[in-house]
Amino acid sequence: MDWNGEQGTGGQAQWITPYFRAYSGRFALYLILGTLTILAASMLMFTSGFLISKSSLQPYNILLVYVPIVGIRAFGIGRAVIHYVERLVGHDAVLRILSKMRVRLYKILEPQALFIRSRYRAGDILGVLADDIEQLQNVYIRTVFPSLVAVIIYGVAVFALGWFDGLFALLMAGYILILVAVLPYISLMLTRRTNAEVKRERNGLYQKLTDAVMGIGDWVISGRPAEFLESYEHDEDIVARKERKLRTWARWRSLIGQLVVGIAVVSMIYWSGSQAAAGQIEPVLIAAFVLVVFPLADAFLPLSEAAERIPQYQESLRRLNRITQPGLAQSPGTGSGSDPDSALQEQQVAGVLDASRARTIHLELRGVSFTYDAGQSLQGNRDRKAARTAAEGTAYSVCDVSLDIPQGKRVMVIGRSGAGKSTLLKLIQGAIAPTEGSVLINGVPAADFGDDISKIISVLNQSPHLFDTTVANNIRLGRQSASEEELQLAVQQAQLDALVAALPAGLDTPMRETGQRFSGGERQRVALARILLQDAPVLVLDEPTVGLDPHTERELLSTIFRTTAGKTLVWVTHHLVGAEKMDEIIFMEHGSILMRGTHEELLEREPRYRSLYALDRPEDLTC
């Protein structure tokens, strides 16, 4: 099996084999200790069988059994000590690996926050953090090293028995092979699909429960908690049935394994008796040879369960690779043109960052198309692409979009849900790279900026996250180095000063979890103050007024328009309040631009726009 998952050859996709190399010394010691533990247990039983048989002959002197007595003590104590040290070494190595995996996971996820947030649910991320990384430690402890130890013991046992009788050694090798290879293989084949389904469906339940906890208030308010519980219990029951099926097979597998061990014991009794009758071995060794089968069986029987775990590891690796692989923004072959060398790219990015401080940012989208299905590419002429997009609905989220947004221009992007507005924003932010065409910031692909994009573009969305800390700390997230005067200015510009003055501790008042202390409009103003403190030349508004009452909406928009004078504004919305304030309005449908122009131009020539505007009945905003 490929221990690295689907992308085992890719740098960041390798989650297993690099740690074998990094901790090869500890793992070698762990393997040696594991082998010695089984050998000590085997010698303990062998010596015990010999001592029992020898003692039953009533030796005339205790000294005749003194050596096996000492041997039993030595092997008994040695087995316990070696097993303890083995576990200590093994778990020390695995916990070190687990720690490094978690740190590495964070370092991979953090730079891709925009991309990951746009593509995955919270339950997916929590599942990777809480379960998949934890699951991978079992690769070493419960699968790889027990299997290696069993193979070594297999070779030692067959060689030792071959010293007495080569033919019988081959027979016992066949019995052991059933436990080491045949039964694990059959078990893996029978349970592979079910194990993968259980793992996948358990992850789905985790996501569902995460969503339910985050929206528990809405479930209760809507009077539908019983409906959720019924749905969840139904899904849980489906998984439980599959787990019962696995447990049923586990019992049958255990029975088959024990039967094989029983046959091996009977064969050993027959062989050792025959050997003793022929004078090849001492009769007192009959019990010794028979008893040694049991500790050896303990090394071989767990291999079937170890093999059954492989699909779970593969499922964890697939999900881990799917989330932690470099985002589309960094994927080779996407975006505009070929990748420049890193030095030139850094120089270009640095030049744009200097331009951002000077407020001279020029955004351009040139024939941009994007599909979330990476296996398809947009080919053919533009008319055919647009026709295919319209026909296939959501196949292409953005199709052949071109925009020219110089510094200070205000653009409204409007359209119903699924029209491609949010995907367009992700392209502008560089969170994803276009399937075709290019998204440029002062001539540099937006996807090349990485974390530095926050110095150029700030975002105010419909649900900005407010942390369980003070108002000041939440605002300072925009720029940690801001002075007290700059913080106060941002508060005033966002028209938060009256609210802050009324708080018991002013800016040092805790906001509580997700900002529960404040209303929706107040939370948006705190987020706006954060954006103003960030002071990026380009501001993206992703429906920031959703859920606000009309009066609060107009007040917030009035504040935004007034405080962002001179900044580039890209505003995604689903209705036309404030449209007259925009330099250009773009109406999207099925990923394509259906209408574009100024508010006055669209009113004059587009009947559909006039109808939409009449339905919204916007009032003039006072600045």
N, C-alpha and C positions, 0 to 999 in steps of 0.2 A: 504494500500500500504506500501511497504518497503521503508521508507524515506531515507535509506542508499544506495539504489541501489542494484545491484546484489550481492554485498559482504557485506551486512549490518552487518554481525556478525564479520567481520574481523576488527582488530584494526584500520589500516590506511584507510580502506574503508569507515568509518563512517564520513559522511560529514554533517549530519543534526541533529540527536538526541543528540550528545554531547553538542551542543550549547543550546538546550532546557534546559538541566540540568545546564549549566554554567550561563545562564541568566534567570533562572526561576523567579527570583524576578521581573525583568523588564518586562518579558512577562506576569506575573500575573497582574501587574499594567496596562499593555497595554490592556489586556483582559477586566479588570474592566472598564477602561476608554472608550473602544470601546462600551461596553454594555451601559454605562451611556450616551454616545453620542446619540445612537439610542433611548434610553428611553427619553432623553431630547427633541429630535426632535418629538417623538410621543406625549409627553405631550404638546409641543408647539402647535401641530395641534389640539389636543383634546381640549385644553383651547381656542384656536382660534375659533373652531367650536361652543363651548359653548357661547363664547362672542358674536359672530355674531348673533346667535339665540336669546340670551338674549336681545341684543341691539335692535333687530327687534321688540321686544314687547314694546318698548318705556318705559323703567322703569322711574318712577316719580323721582328717585333720583340716581345721578351718583354713590353714594356709593354702590348701589346694584350690580354694575359691576366693582367696584374698585379692588376687589380681583382678578378676572380673568385678568384684565389689568396688574396688578403687576405680576401675574403669567406668562403672555406672555412675559413681559420684562425679567423676571428672567430666564425662559426657553430658550428664544432666545439668551440672553447673555451667559447663562450657556452652551448651546449647542456649540456655537462658541469657547468658552474658553476650554471646555473639549475636543472638537475635536482637537484644536491646541496642547494641552498638550499630547493627545493621539498620534498624529503624531510625536511630539517631542520625546516622550519616545520610540515609535516603531522604528523610523528611527535611533535614537541613538543606540538602541540595534542591529539593523540590520547592521549598518555601522561598529560597533565594531566587529561583527561576520565576515563581509566581509574582514575587515583588518586582522583578525586572520586567515581566510581561505587562503588569499593570502600569508601570511608569512608561513603558514603550507605547502602550495603547493610548495613554493620555497624550503623549507627544505626537502621535499620529492623528488623533482626533481633533486636538485643539486648533491646528492651523486650518483644518477643513470644516470649521464650525458652520459656516454658511452653507456649504454643500451638503453636509450631513443633515442639518436641520431642515433643508429643503427636500430631502429624499427619504428620511426615515422617521418613524414615530418614536416617541419617548420610550415606549416599551421595548422597542428594538435595541436602543442604546443601553437601557438598563439591563436588558437580557445579556448583552455582550459583556457589560461590566460585572454583573453579579453572577452569571452562570457559565458562560462560555469559557472565559479565562480560567475560572475555578475548575471547570471540567477537564481542562488540558493537563492539570497536574496528575490526573489519574492515568494518563498515557504512560508515565514513567512507573508509578507505584503499582498499578494494577494490571498493566498489560505488557509493556516492553520487558521490564526486568524479571517479573515472574516467568515470562516465556523463555528468556535467555537462561535463567537458572534451571528451568525444567529441561532445556535442551542439553545443558552441561551435565546435569544429573543423569539424564537418559544415557548419554555416552559413557559416563563412569559406571553406571549400573550394568549396562550390557557388557562392557569390557571386563568388569570384575566377575560377572557370572560366566563369561566366556573362558575365564581362567580355569573353571571347573569343568564346564561342558559347553562346547561351542554350539552344538545343535539346539540344546535347550535355551541357550542365550538368544538364539535367533527367534525361537518361539516366544519368549518373554518380550523380545524387542517388538514383535508383532502386536502383542497385547498393549504394550506401552504406546506404540504408534497410534493405536486407536484413540487413546486418551490425549496424546500430544498433538495429533494432526487431524485424524479422521473425524472424531466427534466435534472438535472446535470448528472444522470446516463446515460440517453439516449444520451445526448450530448457527453459524454465521449466515449461511445461505437461507435457512428457514426464518431467521429473525431479522435479517438486514432491513427489509422494507418496513416491518412493523416498528423496529427500534427507531428508524429515521422518522417515521410518521409520528411516533410518540414524542420524540424530541421536538419536532417542528410544531406539533399541536400544543405541547406544553408551552413553547415560546409564544404561540398565539394566545393562549390563556393568560400568560403573563402580560402581554400587551393589552388584552381586553381588560384585565383587572387594573392595570395602570391607568388606562383611560377612564375607567369607572371611578377610581379613587380621585382623580383630578377633577371629574365632573360630578362628584357625589351630591353636591348641593342641587344641581339641576335634576338629577334622578329623583331626589326626595321632593323637590318643589313640584315636579311634573306628576307626582303621585304614581310613579312607575318603578319603585324599587323592587317590587315583587316580580315584575316582568324581566328586569335585569337578572335577578337571582335565578329565575326559571331558565333563562337563556344560558347563563353561566353554568348552572348545574347540568343542563343538557349536554353542553360541550365537554364538561368535566366527566360526565358519564361515558361519553364516546371514548375519551382517552383512557378512562378506568377499565373499560372493556378490553381495550388493546393491551393494557398492562396485565390484566388477568390472563389474557391469552399467553403473554410472555412468561408469566409465573407458572402457568400450566406446563408449558414446554420446559421450563427450568426444572420442574419436578421430574418430568420424564427423562430429561438429560441427566439429572443426578442419579436416577434409577439405573439408566444404562451404564453410567460410569461406575456405579457401585457393583453392578453385575460383572463388568469387565474385571474389576479389582477382585471380586469373589472368585471368578474363573482363574485369575492369576494366582490367588492364594491356594486354591485346590490343586492347580498344576504344580505349585511349589511344594506342597505337601507330598504329592505323588513322586515328584522328582527327587526331593531330598530323602524320602523314605527308600526309594530305589537305590540312591547313591549310598546310603548307609548300609543297606542290605548287601550291596556289592563290595562293601569295604572301602569305598572311595572317600567317604567322609566319616567323621565320628558321629554316632547317633545323637550325642548331645547337641549337635549343630542343626538338627532338624528344626527345632523350635526357633533357633536363631535365624535361619534362612526364611522361615515363614513370617516371623514377626517383622522382619526388615521391609516386607512389602508395604506395610501400612504407612510409615512415614514417607516412603517414596511416592505412594499414591497421593498423599497430601500435596506433593509438589506438582503432580500432573493433573489432578481433577479441576483446579481453578482455571485451567487454560481455556475451557469452553466458554466460561463466563467472560474471561478476558477478551476472547475473540468477538463475543456478542457486543462488546462496548465499542468496537471499531466504528460502526455507523454513527454512533453518537458523537464520537470524536470528529468524524468527517463532517457531520452536520454543523458542529460548533466551528470547525475550521472554515467551512464554506461561508457561514454567516459572518465570522470574524473577518475573512478576506473581503467579503462583499461590502462591509462597512468601512474597513480600514484601508482598502486599496486607494491609491491616489485618485482624487476626484477627477471628474471629466475635464476640469479646468487644467489639470496637469497631464492628461493622457496624451501620449504621442500621437501625432497624426490628426489632432483636432485643432480647431482654431485657425488662424490665418498664417499660411506659409509654413516654412520650416523653422525649427527651434534655433535661435541664435546661441552662440556659446555664452556661458554663464557671465563672463566678464562684460561682454557687450550688453547683455540683458540687464545686468545690475547698473551699468552706466545709463542705459535708457530710462530705467525706472527712477534712478536718482534725479535725472533731468526733469522728469514729470513731477516728482515730489517737490523740486524747487519751484516749478511752475505753479503748483498748487498753493504754495505759500504766497505767491504773487497774484493769486486769483486769476490765472489764465489757463483754465482747463477747457479742452474741446473734446466732446464726446462724439463719436461717429459709429454708426452701425451700417455696414455695407453688405446688402444682400444676405442678411442673417437668417439662417434656418436652423431649427433645433428639434431633435426627436429624442425622447428618453429611451427609445429602443435602439441601443448602440449597434445592433446587428444589421440595421437598415441604413442606407445612405440615400440622400435626396439626389436623384439623377434626372437628367432631361432638362427641357427648357422651363422657364419660370411659369408659364401659363399651365403647363402640365402639372407642375408641382402644386400650384394653387388648387387645381381641379382635384388632384389626389387628396390634398389636405382636406378640402371641403367634403369630399366623398367619404373619407375614412374617419372624419370627426376628430378624435383626439390623437390620431397617429402622429401628427407633427404639431407640437405645441406652438412653435413659431415658424412662419414660412415666408421667406423673402422679404424681410423687413429692413428698410433703410431709413436712418434718421440722421440729421445733422443738428447737434446741440452745442452751440458755442457758449462761452461763459456768460452767465446771467439770463439765459433763455429759460422760459417757464413752459413746460410741456405737460399737458394732461393726457393720460392714456385711459380710455374708457372702454367698457365692454362687459358683457355678462360673464358669470362664472364659467371658467373653462375656455375663455377666449384666448388665453396665452399671456395675459397681463403679468402675472406673477413670474412666469418663466422669463419674460422679457427683462424684468428687474434683476433676476439672478444672473442673466447674461451681462447686464450692465455692471453688476457688482463683481463680475469675474468668478462667481461661485461655480458656474458651469461655463464651458466653452462651446461655441457654436459648432453644430455638425457641419455647417457650410457657411461661408462668408466670414466676416471679421467684426469684432467689437473693439474699437480703439479708443484709447485715452491719450490725446496728444500724439497719435501715431503708434502707440505701444499697445499690444494686446492686453485687454483688461485682466485676462487670466494670469499674466506674468507678475502681477503685483503682490499676490499672496496676502499676508497680513497687512502690508502697507496700504492696501486699498482703503482702510479706515481713515487714512490721512487725507484721502481725496473725496471719498463718498461717505456720508453719514445717512442712516436709515431710521425713519420713524414709522413703525408699523402699527397694526391695530391692537396688538397685545404685547407691548414692550415689557420685559421682565424687570420687576422691581424687587430688590433683595431685602431680606429681613435684617436691615441695618438702618442707619439714620438717613434722613432726607439728604443731608450733605454728602454722605458717602455714595448714595445712589446717583446724585448729580455729578460727583467727581469721577464717576466711572468714565465720563466723556474725556476727561484729561486729568490724570492724577496730579500733575505738576502745577495745576492752576492755582493762582494766588487767591487769597480771601476776597480781594476786590473783584477779580474776574468771576468768582463764584457768585458774589452778590449781584453783579451785573447780569449774569445769566438768569438768576432768580427774578430780577426786575423785568427783563425782557420777556420772560415767559409768563409774566403777571402772576407770580406766585408770592409776591411780597406780603400781600394781605393775609393769605393763608398761613404763611410761615410765622407772621406776627401773632396769629391766633393760636399757634401750637404751644403746648406746655413748655417745651424746651427748644423752640425755634427750629433751626436747621439740624439740631442734634436730637430731634424727636424720632424715635424708631418708627419705621413704616409698617412693621409687621410683615408676615409672610405674603409675598406677591403684592405688597402694597395695600393690604386689606383695610388699612386705616382710612383710606381716601376713596373718593368717588371716582368714576371712570374718567371724567373730565380732568379732575385733579391729578390722577395718575398720568394722563397724557401730557399734562403741563410739566410734571416732573421729568418725564422722558424728553420733552421738548427742551427743557433747561439743560439736560445732559447733552443733547445734540448741539445746542448753541455753544456750550462750553467746549465741545469737540472742535467746533469752528472749521469744518471742512468746506471747501468751495462748492461742493455738489451735495444737494439734499434730495434723498428719495423718500417720498411719502407713499406708503403702502396701505391705503385705506385707513388712515389713523382715526377717522371719526366714526367708524362702524360701532354701533351700539350706543352712541351718544344721542341725546335728545336734540331736536333741531336748533334750539337756542344755544345750547352748549357747543354744538357743532359749528355754528356760525362764529361764535366768539373765539373758539380755538383756531379756526381757519383765518380769521382776521388777525390774530396774534402771529400766526405762522407767516402770513404774507408780509406783515409789517416788519418782523424781525429778520427775515431772510432776504431782504432787499440786496441785490447784487450777486446773490448765490444762484447757481443753476438749480432749477427745481424740476424734478420728474415725479409727477403725481399720478398714482394709479388709483382709480376710484370706480364706482359702479353707478354713480349718478352725477348730475351736472351742476350741483351747487358750487359756485365760485368759478364757473367756466369762463365768464367774461374777464377774469383776471389773468387768463393764460395767453401766452404768445402763440401757441399752437395746440390744437386738440386733435387727438388721434383716436379713431373708433376702430377697435379690433374685433374680428369675428373669425373663429376657426383658425387662429394663429396668424391671420393676414390682416393688413390694414384695409378696411372697407371705406373709410372716409377720413379726410384730414384737411385742416385749414384753421383759420382763426374762428372765434365764436361768431363774428358777424358774417364771415364768408359761408360758414355752414348753415347759419340761419337763412341766408339768402338762397342757397342752391340745393340744400338737402332736406326734402320733406320729412324724412324719417327723423333727422336731428331736431327739426322744429317740433315734431310730435313729442319726442323725448324731453325736450326742454320745457314744453308746456306742461307735461306731466309732473316734472320736478318743481315748477313754479318758483324758481329761485328769486330771492330778493337781493338787492345790492348790498354788498358787504362794506361796512364802514371801517376804514383803517385808522 
